Amino acid sequence: MKSNLKKLYILISRVILPLFYDKKYLTGRWFQNTSKGYQWAWRNFFFQKVIGFNKHVPWPVSHRSVIGNPQNLKFHVDDLGNFQHFGCYYQCYSGKIKLGKGTYIAPNVGLITANHDPLELDKHLDSKDIIIGENCWVGMNSTILPGVKLGPNTIVGAGSVVTKSFVSGKCILAGNPAKKIRDL
């Protein structure tokens, strides 16, 4: 009985959710052999598609996070979980953010592609892309600033502010400003 209800739930979700979300984001590991992805989509549906928080985003995303310009944010569909928790700020209105496959973004992380002009706070400086390699982990309450590139297998400790690139990867960064504290 329970199995049949789960199959019906998934079937209904496969029919209705593509009317509101781009189909390519309703694939991947969270939608195969599990209903977790569909649970996210339905949980976010009211706030996202009815109330309008992140309405412009074509994938299920928590209303407790901010996505600047979804066309400037690239990620693998298997990593949809990065958009299901609270407080993340993907500021990519003009600059691009690329998250490598298998990268984890913890809650309350800020990815900032453009800073305010210190002489005219109503204006922004030129944006610079952020590129995070595969299998990275950005810890809770961290900030990654414009132009930062992190190589594969980089861990950013909780509360860190990453102001420069670490393209070789395979390391642990921590602090403000973040420094390499250990190779992996």
URDA-V455420 format. One record per residue. RES is the residue in one small letter. PSI is psi in radians with two decimals (NA if undefined). BURIAL is # if it has 16 or more other C-alpha atoms within 10 Angstrom, else .. D_FIRST is the distance of its C-alpha to the first C-alpha in Angstrom with 2 decimals. Layout:
RES,PSI,BURIAL,D_FIRST
RES,PSI,BURIAL,D_FIRST
//
This chain:
m,-0.88,.,0.00
k,-0.68,.,3.82
s,-0.70,.,5.42
n,-0.67,.,5.18
l,-0.69,.,6.38
k,-0.73,.,8.76
k,-0.71,.,9.97
l,-0.74,.,10.67
y,-0.81,.,12.39
i,-0.73,#,14.42
l,-0.83,.,15.33
i,-0.75,.,16.57
s,-0.73,#,18.37
r,-0.45,.,20.03
v,-0.77,.,21.36
i,-0.79,.,22.57
l,-0.61,#,23.80
p,-0.21,.,26.40
l,-0.36,.,28.09
f,-0.44,.,29.09
y,2.62,#,29.24
d,2.25,.,31.03
k,-0.61,.,28.66
k,-0.38,.,30.39
y,-0.12,#,29.22
l,0.60,#,25.54
t,-3.01,.,25.69
g,-3.03,.,26.37
r,-0.45,.,24.66
w,-0.14,#,22.86
f,0.03,#,20.98
q,2.21,.,20.26
n,0.33,.,17.40
t,2.75,.,16.90
s,0.13,#,16.26
k,-0.81,.,19.34
g,-0.71,#,21.67
y,-0.63,#,19.60
q,-0.76,#,19.38
w,-0.82,#,23.18
a,-0.79,#,23.75
w,-0.67,.,22.01
r,-0.67,#,23.63
n,-0.32,#,26.99
f,-0.91,#,26.70
f,-0.90,.,28.19
f,-0.64,#,31.11
q,-0.89,#,31.79
k,-0.42,#,31.47
v,-0.97,.,31.99
i,-0.68,.,34.40
g,0.09,.,35.99
f,2.15,#,36.07
n,0.57,#,36.30
k,-0.55,#,35.67
h,-0.11,.,37.76
v,2.23,#,35.54
p,0.17,#,33.42
w,2.81,#,30.71
p,2.15,#,28.50
v,2.48,#,30.92
s,2.50,#,31.08
h,-0.15,#,33.38
r,0.12,#,35.03
s,2.90,#,36.66
v,2.25,#,39.29
i,2.05,#,39.50
g,-1.33,#,43.01
n,1.84,#,42.91
p,-0.45,#,39.71
q,-0.36,.,41.79
n,0.17,#,43.79
l,2.01,#,40.87
k,2.32,.,39.77
f,2.86,#,36.88
h,2.47,.,34.37
v,-0.42,#,30.89
d,-0.25,#,29.45
d,0.45,#,31.32
l,-0.39,#,29.63
g,-0.41,#,28.90
n,-0.26,#,32.62
f,0.26,#,32.17
q,-0.04,#,29.42
h,-2.95,#,31.56
f,2.69,#,34.54
g,0.09,#,38.21
c,2.52,#,38.74
y,1.82,#,41.58
y,1.51,#,41.82
q,1.54,#,45.25
c,0.85,#,45.67
y,-0.75,#,47.29
s,-0.63,#,49.97
g,2.87,#,49.54
k,2.60,#,46.71
i,2.23,#,44.24
k,2.12,#,42.79
l,2.11,#,40.16
g,2.72,#,39.97
k,2.40,#,36.72
g,0.14,#,35.12
t,2.43,#,37.08
y,2.28,#,35.72
i,2.05,#,37.05
a,2.96,#,36.63
p,2.65,#,36.54
n,0.54,#,39.82
v,2.42,#,41.42
g,2.18,#,44.03
l,1.88,#,44.85
i,2.05,#,48.08
t,-0.20,#,49.80
a,2.26,#,52.72
n,2.84,#,54.70
h,2.59,.,56.79
d,2.11,.,60.45
p,-0.33,.,62.27
l,-0.40,.,65.19
e,1.61,.,63.17
l,-0.34,.,59.87
d,-0.19,.,58.70
k,2.76,.,58.77
h,2.64,.,56.88
l,2.96,.,58.42
d,2.44,.,57.46
s,2.70,#,53.91
k,2.37,#,53.22
d,2.64,#,50.05
i,2.25,#,47.88
i,2.11,#,46.52
i,2.20,#,44.23
g,-3.10,#,43.74
e,2.60,#,40.73
n,0.71,#,38.97
c,2.88,#,40.75
w,2.09,#,39.71
v,1.98,#,41.23
g,2.82,#,41.01
m,2.48,#,40.38
n,0.38,#,43.18
s,2.78,#,45.00
t,2.34,#,46.95
i,2.16,#,47.88
l,2.97,#,50.92
p,2.42,#,52.15
g,-0.01,#,52.96
v,2.38,#,51.24
k,2.19,#,50.00
l,2.26,#,48.05
g,3.06,#,47.82
p,2.64,#,44.77
n,0.69,#,43.42
t,2.35,#,45.14
i,2.23,#,43.93
v,2.03,#,45.19
g,2.66,#,45.36
a,2.40,#,44.06
g,0.18,#,46.56
s,2.71,#,48.61
v,1.91,#,50.55
v,1.98,#,50.93
t,-0.24,#,54.14
k,2.90,#,54.95
s,2.64,#,53.35
f,1.32,#,52.43
v,-0.39,.,51.95
s,-0.44,.,52.17
g,-2.79,#,48.94
k,0.88,#,47.75
c,2.95,#,48.85
i,2.25,#,48.01
l,2.55,#,49.56
a,2.71,#,50.07
g,-3.11,#,52.34
n,1.82,.,54.05
p,2.66,.,55.22
a,2.41,#,52.88
k,2.72,#,54.64
k,2.15,.,53.54
i,-0.24,.,53.22
r,2.49,.,51.99
d,2.65,.,51.36
l,NA,.,48.16
//
